[in-house]
Amino acid sequence: MTSHPGPAPVLDVDALLDDPEQRIIVCCGAGGVGKTTTSAAIALRAAERGRKVVVLTIDPARRLAQSMGIEALDNTPRPVPGVTGEGSLDAMMLDMKRTFDEVVESQASPEKAQQILSNPFYVAVSSSFAGTQEYMAMEKLGQLDKDARASGRWDLIVVDTPPSRSALDFLDAPERLSSFLDGRFMRLLLAPAKGPAKLMTAGFGLVTKAITTIIGGQTLTDMQAFVAAFDTLFGGFRARAQRTFELLQSPGTAFLVVAAPEPDALREAAYFVERLSAERMPLAGLVVNRASVDPDVELSAATATAGYEKLRDAADEPSRMAAGLLRLHADRKLVVEREGRLRTRFATAHPQVRTAVLPALPSDVHDLEGLRGIGELLAVRDARAEKRA
């Protein structure tokens, strides 16, 4: 007989939110699994339980901003109206370009900063370079934490990580961006600006001529001017990335991995859990979002399928309708069973990871009450799981 592990340990979301030592919660996972909605719901629940919360979202749907009672979110934290209790909730959306500009302005003299900000190559890098959004999310987190500690305005920061192809991009972004800015190609471009004249050899001239042929002379000139102006800031970028990385490793930070009950999403979640462990970053648990609800009927998929096969060709309309309902029931039961096997497989591989399961909702969240309902579902399902365990 094959033995099956018991249920995964329960993720107590309310205990996590109520812990005054918990200052940062990072919601991460693959794109399209509901991280943004989960982040907003957790932030609202924490605020209504007395915390002073700011939630940093990344490119949220417009309807989510409206569900918070705000027409538009931007790079400035704005109060969310309608929050009950003694806590407070501010919300903001990452402005990648503006955050990059703020980093430059804080690291360079006004003249040098203006030189960098007006450079066409900088404008392109700060707006669209792969990894910039992830890096700037970490940068904004560092800014918010510094502000929170100095002013006392917030005691909890909830971060919705960018919708990356890979959940690991968030942790890899600082190193990737730093490597790009400090890479050999950039140093090659910098050589004419800072090296002696003898570096301008025929060999280097051939290289620049080849690059000019590919990308154009003006683009190469912009790149060289950018790298020359940015050179003094390289160390600052590396230092800031290291400080934020250490902040993510601190005991006051917790990662919540969000996944859908699908093979790819749970596989990505498993990779992230293992990476967090390797980097010694604190993992609070896993939220399985949009789980199919098991029909509250003692009728197996096999029995329902057999009934469907028997009735589907019946002559009378009531029998054919019953056949259709049996088919729907069988399909739903099979989906629930498949998702259950996937969650069991994850729990077997990662038995220490606490888990909360959120059921799929019949419609999208479109107001504050919907976000409040998601937070309540997290707590309710936790309580049920504790009774079963």
C-alpha positions, -999 to 999 in steps of 0.1 A, spaced: 0 0 0 13 35 -9 15 58 20 5 94 16 19 123 36 -4 143 59 -15 177 50 11 205 46 17 225 78 -8 254 80 3 290 72 -11 312 99 -15 345 79 -29 365 108 -1 356 131 24 367 105 6 400 100 2 406 138 39 401 146 53 436 153 88 423 144 76 416 109 84 447 88 85 434 52 64 408 34 75 400 -2 49 383 -24 67 365 -52 60 338 -78 56 334 -115 35 358 -136 -3 354 -137 -8 336 -104 -25 365 -86 4 380 -67 -9 416 -70 -43 408 -57 -29 386 -29 -5 414 -19 -32 440 -18 -55 417 2 -28 409 27 -19 446 31 -56 455 37 -60 428 63 -29 439 81 -40 475 81 -75 465 95 -57 446 122 -39 477 134 -7 478 113 5 509 94 10 495 60 23 506 26 19 482 -4 41 485 -34 25 471 -65 40 465 -99 20 473 -129 -14 465 -114 -46 463 -134 -65 496 -134 -95 478 -118 -72 469 -88 -63 506 -82 -100 514 -84 -108 487 -59 -86 506 -35 -106 537 -41 -78 554 -61 -82 564 -97 -45 559 -105 -14 547 -86 20 563 -90 54 564 -74 41 583 -44 24 564 -16 -12 575 -13 -38 568 14 -64 542 6 -99 553 18 -123 530 35 -99 511 57 -115 503 90 -99 499 124 -69 518 139 -44 509 112 -37 527 79 -30 516 43 -10 535 17 -6 522 -19 18 530 -47 28 516 -81 65 514 -91 75 540 -116 106 523 -129 120 553 -147 114 577 -119 130 554 -93 161 550 -115 162 588 -118 160 591 -80 190 567 -76 211 588 -100 201 621 -83 210 607 -49 244 594 -60 257 622 -83 262 659 -82 235 680 -98 256 686 -128 266 650 -133 230 638 -126 216 661 -153 243 649 -177 232 613 -171 195 619 -170 195 637 -204 216 610 -221 195 591 -247 212 558 -239 204 562 -202 167 569 -211 166 536 -230 184 516 -203 163 530 -174 130 523 -193 134 490 -209 166 471 -201 159 435 -190 161 433 -152 156 471 -146 121 467 -133 132 440 -108 162 460 -97 141 491 -92 115 472 -72 143 462 -48 156 498 -48 122 512 -40 119 487 -12 151 500 3 139 536 0 106 527 17 123 508 45 147 537 52 117 562 52 97 540 75 124 536 101 132 574 100 96 587 101 76 559 117 50 564 90 47 526 83 55 495 103 49 470 75 58 471 39 41 446 15 59 442 -19 43 427 -50 73 415 -71 73 422 -109 55 399 -133 87 382 -145 89 352 -168 108 336 -139 102 342 -102 139 341 -97 144 373 -117 137 394 -87 167 380 -68 190 379 -98 182 414 -111 207 435 -90 236 412 -100 225 412 -136 222 449 -139 255 455 -120 273 430 -143 259 448 -174 270 483 -161 304 470 -150 310 445 -179 339 443 -203 320 458 -231 311 489 -210 347 492 -199 358 490 -236 335 519 -243 349 538 -213 385 533 -224 387 563 -248 372 586 -222 395 578 -193 426 560 -207 458 575 -222 459 583 -259 478 551 -267 447 531 -260 432 545 -291 450 520 -312 442 508 -346 427 476 -330 403 496 -309 395 518 -339 385 486 -358 362 475 -330 344 509 -327 341 510 -365 324 476 -364 301 486 -336 292 518 -354 283 499 -385 259 478 -364 243 503 -341 251 536 -356 276 563 -348 253 585 -327 242 555 -306 278 546 -299 286 582 -289 256 582 -265 267 550 -250 303 562 -245 291 595 -229 267 575 -206 294 551 -194 319 579 -189 294 599 -168 281 568 -150 315 554 -141 317 570 -107 283 556 -97 291 519 -104 303 514 -68 272 530 -54 249 508 -74 267 477 -62 266 489 -26 229 497 -27 221 463 -42 241 446 -15 223 465 13 189 456 -1 199 420 -5 210 420 32 176 436 41 158 407 23 179 382 45 170 400 78 147 384 103 121 412 99 115 401 63 93 372 51 87 358 17 53 345 6 54 324 -25 22 326 -45 14 299 -70 -16 286 -90 -24 248 -86 -7 241 -120 25 221 -127 45 250 -141 35 275 -114 42 250 -86 75 240 -102 85 276 -103 74 279 -66 96 249 -57 126 265 -74 120 297 -55 117 280 -22 150 262 -28 167 294 -39 154 313 -8 168 285 14 202 286 -4 203 324 0 192 321 37 162 343 32 132 338 55 102 320 39 68 324 56 50 300 34 31 292 2 -2 306 -9 -19 283 -35 -43 307 -53 -73 300 -75 -78 264 -63 -108 246 -76 -135 240 -50 -144 204 -43 -182 198 -49 -198 192 -16 -214 159 -29 -203 123 -20 -201 113 -56 -169 101 -72 -157 111 -107 -159 75 -118 -195 71 -106 -205 104 -122 -189 94 -155 -207 60 -155 -240 78 -149 -232 102 -178 -224 73 -201 -257 57 -192 -279 87 -196 -263 108 -224 -283 91 -252 -316 90 -234 -347 101 -253 -362 123 -227 -349 158 -219 -346 155 -181 -323 125 -185 -301 143 -209 -299 173 -186 -289 150 -157 -262 135 -180 -248 169 -186 -247 177 -149 -230 144 -141 -204 152 -168 -197 186 -153 -195 171 -118 -170 144 -130 -149 170 -147 -148 192 -116 -139 162 -94 -110 152 -117 -96 188 -117 -98 189 -78 -81 155 -76 -54 166 -100 -47 198 -81 -47 178 -49 -20 155 -63 1 185 -73 -1 200 -39 7 167 -22 37 164 -45 49 198 -34 43 191 3 62 158 0 92 176 -15 90 206 9 74 193 41 85 223 61 67 249 39 35 262 55 6 265 31 -26 283 27 -51 275 -1 -74 302 -16 -104 290 -36 -110 303 -71 -135 331 -70 -165 334 -94 -155 369 -105 -126 393 -104 -120 415 -74 -133 450 -82 -136 468 -48 -122 470 -13 -148 445 -1 -135 419 -25 -99 424 -12 -113 421 23 -130 389 14 -98 373 1 -81 382 34 -109 366 53 -107 334 32 -71 331 40 -79 331 77 -110 309 74 -93 282 54 -64 283 79 -88 276 107 -104 247 88 -70 232 80 -60 233 117 -91 213 126 -84 187 100 -47 184 110 
